[in-house]
Amino acid sequence: MALVSPLPPREGISATRLRAPGGPGQHARMHQPVPPNVGAWLRGDFPEATEDEILALTTEQDFTDEHGSRVTLDDPVIPGGFYWFHRVVPHEDRVPVEMGVVHEDEDLLVIDKPHFLASTPNGRFVRECVVTRLRVERDDPHLVAIHRLDRVTAGLLLVSKRPQTRGAYQSLFQARRIRKTYRALAALTPATEVPAGWAACRTTLLHKESGERQVREVAGPPNSRTEARWVRDLGDDDLGGVLAQGTVPDGWEAPRIGEFELKPHTGRTHQLRVHMHGWGMPILGDPVYPVDIGFHPYDLSSPLQLLASRLEFRDPLLGVGRVFDSQLTLTPTPAQLGLDPRD
């Protein structure tokens, strides 16, 4: 059974958990000696912290043991025990995008996550993510994302509203009983053989080296599978509004932009992006594939043209099939068409 924090979220942000040295059970610190008191433990774990900062953990940051009791620096350490506290989270400028609500009932929120908004707290964005925003806006600490989308991917995100029913929906993802459909846009060149009606399945071993953002396809037993099919080429009606936003030079010809339907059967990091690149059709706006160009976290000028467009599953509580469709669409930017945006 998962441990439940005795501390409710503060400003929408969940409490941070620490585990003390020693004690029973298998864990990374099981063989370390148990410090004489909580103060000695924290000073050893955070040698760069000042004495005032250490004290603030037990006062302002509500340092609490697994039984829900507040802890002082002089208290003995529970060997191998779990402790929680509210970490200090600095201000974050608001990411200027907004979420949409596709569906809401007693147990679930289905959110249309925009590009550039993280699903859950991560290293760079803690306040500016779907979960923290929702908790603050709705004054509801119980909201938890059941799965995740990359920050640069848009589309459907399932959010649990009630701890009592959360496990039933989480098990759908763990058992791969959720059918996910994505849409993607890719520029097609004459060298890219994508005739009308093209369909393919890619099954490869994906591997990520420590310290790198790129995931690579390597030799070995496959751990990922994606089905893809060409849906259509974007036409003049699709691109007319985009062309009006950019400077079109004389003799310029619009590139062939294909729309694809992608169905992942596994959920590996960057799987769809790596597989589209492997087919020779990197997704428009991808800052990592084929080349990791890096990007500023507040640069919203070139969205990744990837959308989680549909979720399908049999509801574990109601016993009925449920289908949710995103209300978002994909539109290339002038720069993604090779044009200079107009001022």
C-alpha positions as CSV (number, residue, x, y, z in Angstrom):
1,M,0.0,0.0,0.0
2,A,1.3,3.4,-1.0
3,L,2.2,5.8,1.9
4,V,-0.1,8.7,2.3
5,S,1.4,12.0,3.4
6,P,0.0,13.3,6.7
7,L,0.4,16.8,5.4
8,P,-2.1,18.2,2.9
9,P,-0.7,20.1,-0.1
10,R,0.3,23.7,0.5
11,E,-0.5,26.2,-2.3
12,G,-1.4,23.1,-4.4
13,I,2.1,21.5,-3.9
14,S,2.4,18.1,-2.3
15,A,4.7,17.7,0.7
16,T,8.2,16.3,0.1
17,R,9.1,12.9,1.7
18,L,12.4,11.9,3.4
19,R,13.4,8.5,4.8
20,A,15.6,8.3,7.9
21,P,18.7,6.0,8.0
22,G,18.6,2.5,9.5
23,G,15.6,0.6,10.5
24,P,14.0,-2.5,9.1
25,G,13.1,-3.2,5.4
26,Q,15.1,-2.9,2.2
27,H,15.9,0.7,1.3
28,A,18.9,2.7,0.2
29,R,19.8,3.9,3.8
30,M,19.1,0.7,5.7
31,H,22.8,0.2,6.6
32,Q,23.6,3.7,7.7
33,P,23.9,4.6,11.4
34,V,20.9,6.3,13.0
35,P,21.8,9.8,14.1
36,P,21.2,10.7,17.8
37,N,18.4,13.2,17.0
38,V,16.5,14.8,14.1
39,G,18.7,17.9,14.2
40,A,21.9,15.8,13.7
41,W,20.3,13.9,10.8
42,L,19.1,17.0,9.0
43,R,22.4,18.8,9.5
44,G,24.2,15.8,8.0
45,D,21.9,15.5,5.1
46,F,21.9,19.2,4.3
47,P,25.4,20.4,5.1
48,E,25.0,23.7,3.2
49,A,21.9,24.7,5.0
50,T,22.2,27.4,7.7
51,E,21.0,26.7,11.3
52,D,18.0,29.0,10.7
53,E,17.1,27.0,7.6
54,I,17.4,23.7,9.5
55,L,15.2,25.1,12.2
56,A,12.7,26.4,9.6
57,L,12.1,22.8,8.5
58,T,10.5,22.0,11.9
59,T,8.6,25.3,12.2
60,E,7.6,27.0,9.0
61,Q,7.9,23.8,6.8
62,D,5.9,21.5,9.2
63,F,8.4,18.6,9.5
64,T,6.2,15.7,10.4
65,D,6.6,12.0,11.0
66,E,4.6,9.2,9.4
67,H,2.2,9.2,12.3
68,G,1.3,12.8,11.7
69,S,3.2,14.2,14.7
70,R,5.2,17.4,14.3
71,V,8.9,16.9,15.0
72,T,11.5,19.0,16.7
73,L,15.3,19.0,16.2
74,D,15.8,17.3,19.6
75,D,13.4,14.4,18.9
76,P,14.9,11.0,18.4
77,V,15.0,9.7,14.8
78,I,12.6,6.8,14.0
79,P,15.0,4.3,12.3
80,G,14.0,3.9,8.7
81,G,11.0,6.1,9.3
82,F,9.3,8.4,6.8
83,Y,9.1,12.1,7.3
84,W,7.3,14.8,5.3
85,F,7.8,18.6,5.0
86,H,6.7,21.5,2.8
87,R,9.6,22.6,0.7
88,V,10.2,26.2,-0.2
89,V,9.1,26.7,-3.9
90,P,10.0,30.0,-5.5
91,H,7.8,32.1,-7.6
92,E,7.3,31.0,-11.3
93,D,6.1,33.3,-14.0
94,R,2.8,32.2,-15.4
95,V,3.0,30.2,-18.6
96,P,0.5,32.1,-20.8
97,V,-1.7,29.2,-21.8
98,E,-5.0,27.9,-20.5
99,M,-6.5,24.5,-19.8
100,G,-9.8,23.3,-21.1
101,V,-12.3,20.9,-19.3
102,V,-13.5,18.2,-21.7
103,H,-15.5,16.2,-19.0
104,E,-16.1,16.2,-15.3
105,D,-18.0,13.8,-13.0
106,E,-17.8,12.8,-9.4
107,D,-14.5,10.9,-9.9
108,L,-12.8,12.3,-13.0
109,L,-11.7,15.5,-14.6
110,V,-10.7,15.2,-18.3
111,I,-8.4,18.1,-19.1
112,D,-7.3,19.4,-22.5
113,K,-3.7,20.3,-21.6
114,P,-2.2,22.9,-23.9
115,H,1.3,22.8,-25.3
116,F,4.0,24.1,-22.9
117,L,2.2,23.3,-19.7
118,A,3.6,20.5,-17.6
119,S,1.2,17.8,-16.4
120,T,2.7,17.4,-12.9
121,P,5.4,19.2,-10.9
122,N,8.9,18.6,-12.2
123,G,12.3,20.2,-11.8
124,R,11.7,23.4,-13.7
125,F,7.9,23.9,-13.2
126,V,6.3,23.1,-9.9
127,R,3.6,25.8,-9.6
128,E,3.1,26.1,-13.4
129,C,1.6,22.6,-14.2
130,V,-1.8,21.2,-14.6
131,V,-2.1,19.6,-11.2
132,T,-0.9,22.5,-9.1
133,R,-3.0,25.0,-11.1
134,L,-6.1,22.9,-10.7
135,R,-5.6,22.4,-6.9
136,V,-5.2,26.1,-6.4
137,E,-8.0,27.2,-8.8
138,R,-10.5,24.7,-7.4
139,D,-9.2,24.8,-3.8
140,D,-9.1,21.0,-3.9
141,P,-6.0,19.2,-2.6
142,H,-7.2,15.8,-3.7
143,L,-6.7,16.3,-7.5
144,V,-4.0,13.9,-8.9
145,A,-3.0,13.3,-12.5
146,I,-3.5,9.6,-13.3
147,H,-0.9,9.7,-16.1
148,R,1.3,12.2,-17.8
149,L,1.9,14.0,-21.1
150,D,5.2,15.6,-22.0
151,R,5.2,19.3,-21.4
152,V,5.5,20.0,-25.1
153,T,2.6,17.7,-26.0
154,A,-1.0,18.9,-26.0
155,G,-4.2,16.9,-25.4
156,L,-6.2,14.8,-23.0
157,L,-5.1,14.3,-19.4
158,L,-7.1,12.3,-16.9
159,V,-7.2,13.7,-13.4
160,S,-8.6,11.8,-10.4
161,K,-10.8,13.8,-8.0
162,R,-11.3,11.2,-5.2
163,P,-8.7,9.1,-3.4
164,Q,-11.3,6.4,-2.8
165,T,-11.7,5.6,-6.5
166,R,-8.2,6.6,-7.8
167,G,-6.7,3.2,-7.7
168,A,-9.3,1.7,-10.0
169,Y,-8.5,4.2,-12.7
170,Q,-4.7,4.0,-12.2
171,S,-4.9,0.2,-12.7
172,L,-6.2,0.8,-16.2
173,F,-2.9,2.4,-17.2
174,Q,-0.8,-0.1,-15.3
175,A,-2.6,-2.9,-17.1
176,R,-2.6,-1.1,-20.5
177,R,-6.3,-1.1,-20.7
178,I,-6.5,2.5,-21.9
179,R,-6.5,3.0,-25.7
180,K,-4.8,6.2,-26.7
181,T,-4.9,7.9,-30.0
182,Y,-2.6,10.8,-31.0
183,R,-2.5,13.1,-34.0
184,A,0.7,14.5,-35.4
185,L,1.9,16.7,-38.2
186,A,5.1,16.1,-40.1
187,A,6.7,17.7,-43.2
188,L,7.1,15.2,-46.0
189,T,9.8,15.5,-48.7
190,P,9.9,13.7,-52.1
191,A,12.4,11.3,-50.5
192,T,9.8,10.3,-47.9
193,E,7.7,7.5,-49.3
194,V,4.3,8.2,-47.7
195,P,1.7,7.5,-50.3
196,A,-2.0,8.0,-49.6
197,G,-3.2,5.2,-47.4
198,W,0.2,4.6,-45.8
199,A,0.2,2.6,-42.6
200,A,3.0,1.0,-40.6
201,C,3.9,-0.5,-37.2
202,R,7.2,0.2,-35.5
203,T,8.6,-2.1,-32.8
204,T,12.0,-1.2,-31.4
205,L,14.2,-1.2,-28.3
206,L,14.3,2.4,-26.9
207,H,17.2,3.4,-24.7
208,K,18.1,6.7,-23.0
209,E,21.6,7.5,-21.9
210,S,22.0,9.3,-18.5
211,G,22.4,13.0,-19.0
212,E,20.9,13.1,-22.5
213,R,17.5,14.2,-23.5
214,Q,17.3,12.1,-26.7
215,V,16.0,8.6,-26.6
216,R,17.6,6.3,-29.2
217,E,16.5,3.2,-31.0
218,V,19.2,0.5,-30.4
219,A,19.6,-3.2,-31.2
220,G,18.0,-5.6,-28.9
221,P,14.6,-7.1,-27.8
222,P,11.9,-4.5,-28.5
223,N,10.3,-2.6,-25.6
224,S,8.1,-0.3,-27.7
225,R,5.4,-0.5,-30.3
226,T,3.6,2.1,-32.3
227,E,1.0,1.8,-35.0
228,A,0.7,4.8,-37.4
229,R,-1.3,5.7,-40.5
230,W,-1.5,8.6,-42.9
231,V,-4.7,10.5,-42.5
232,R,-4.4,13.3,-45.1
233,D,-2.3,16.0,-46.4
234,L,-3.0,19.5,-45.2
235,G,-4.5,21.6,-48.0
236,D,-5.0,25.2,-48.9
237,D,-7.9,25.6,-46.5
238,D,-5.7,24.4,-43.6
239,L,-2.8,26.5,-44.5
240,G,-4.4,29.7,-45.7
241,G,-4.7,31.3,-42.3
242,V,-1.1,30.4,-41.4
243,L,0.2,31.9,-44.7
244,A,-1.5,35.1,-43.8
245,Q,0.6,35.3,-40.6
246,G,3.9,35.0,-42.5
247,T,5.9,36.7,-45.2
248,V,5.6,34.6,-48.4
249,P,8.4,35.2,-50.8
250,D,8.0,35.1,-54.6
251,G,8.1,31.6,-56.0
252,W,7.6,30.0,-52.6
253,E,5.8,26.6,-52.6
254,A,4.0,25.2,-49.6
255,P,5.7,22.1,-48.2
256,R,3.7,18.9,-48.1
257,I,2.5,18.5,-44.5
258,G,1.0,15.2,-43.6
259,E,-1.4,14.5,-40.7
260,F,-0.9,11.1,-39.0
261,E,-2.8,9.0,-36.5
262,L,-0.6,7.3,-33.9
263,K,-1.6,4.5,-31.6
264,P,1.1,3.6,-29.0
265,H,0.8,0.1,-27.5
266,T,3.5,0.9,-24.9
267,G,4.3,4.1,-23.0
268,R,8.0,4.7,-23.3
269,T,9.5,8.2,-22.9
270,H,9.4,10.1,-26.3
271,Q,8.1,7.0,-28.0
272,L,6.0,8.6,-30.6
273,R,8.6,11.3,-31.4
274,V,11.4,8.7,-31.7
275,H,9.3,6.4,-33.9
276,M,8.2,9.2,-36.2
277,H,11.8,10.3,-36.5
278,G,12.7,6.7,-37.2
279,W,10.2,6.6,-40.1
280,G,12.0,9.7,-41.5
281,M,9.1,12.0,-40.6
282,P,10.1,14.0,-37.4
283,I,7.1,15.8,-35.9
284,L,7.0,19.5,-36.7
285,G,8.2,21.7,-33.9
286,D,10.2,18.9,-32.1
287,P,13.1,20.6,-30.3
288,V,14.8,17.3,-29.6
289,Y,14.5,15.1,-32.8
290,P,16.3,14.8,-35.1
291,V,18.6,17.3,-33.4
292,D,18.5,18.5,-29.8
293,I,18.5,22.3,-30.3
294,G,17.6,23.2,-26.8
295,F,14.9,25.8,-26.0
296,H,13.9,28.4,-23.5
297,P,11.1,27.2,-21.2
298,Y,9.1,30.3,-21.9
299,D,9.6,30.3,-25.7
300,L,6.1,29.3,-27.0
301,S,6.8,30.1,-30.6
302,S,7.1,26.6,-32.1
303,P,4.7,24.1,-30.5
304,L,5.3,20.4,-31.1
305,Q,2.6,19.3,-33.5
306,L,1.6,16.3,-31.4
307,L,-1.8,16.0,-29.8
308,A,-3.3,13.3,-27.5
309,S,-6.6,13.3,-29.3
310,R,-8.6,10.4,-27.8
311,L,-8.8,8.2,-24.8
312,E,-11.0,5.0,-24.7
313,F,-11.5,2.6,-21.8
314,R,-14.1,0.6,-20.0
315,D,-14.9,2.4,-16.8
316,P,-13.9,0.1,-13.9
317,L,-16.7,1.5,-11.7
318,L,-19.5,1.9,-14.1
319,G,-18.7,-1.0,-16.3
320,V,-19.4,1.0,-19.5
321,G,-17.2,2.1,-22.4
322,R,-16.1,5.7,-22.3
323,V,-14.6,7.8,-25.1
324,F,-13.1,11.2,-24.7
325,D,-12.0,13.4,-27.6
326,S,-9.8,16.5,-27.4
327,Q,-11.3,19.8,-28.5
328,L,-7.8,21.0,-29.6
329,T,-6.4,21.0,-33.1
330,L,-3.0,21.1,-34.7
331,T,-1.9,24.0,-36.8
332,P,1.7,24.6,-38.1
333,T,3.2,28.0,-37.5
334,P,4.6,30.1,-40.3
335,A,8.2,29.3,-39.2
336,Q,7.4,25.6,-39.3
337,L,6.4,26.1,-43.0
338,G,9.7,27.9,-43.6
339,L,8.3,31.4,-43.6
340,D,9.3,34.5,-41.6
341,P,6.5,35.4,-39.2
342,R,5.2,38.9,-39.7
343,D,5.7,41.5,-36.9
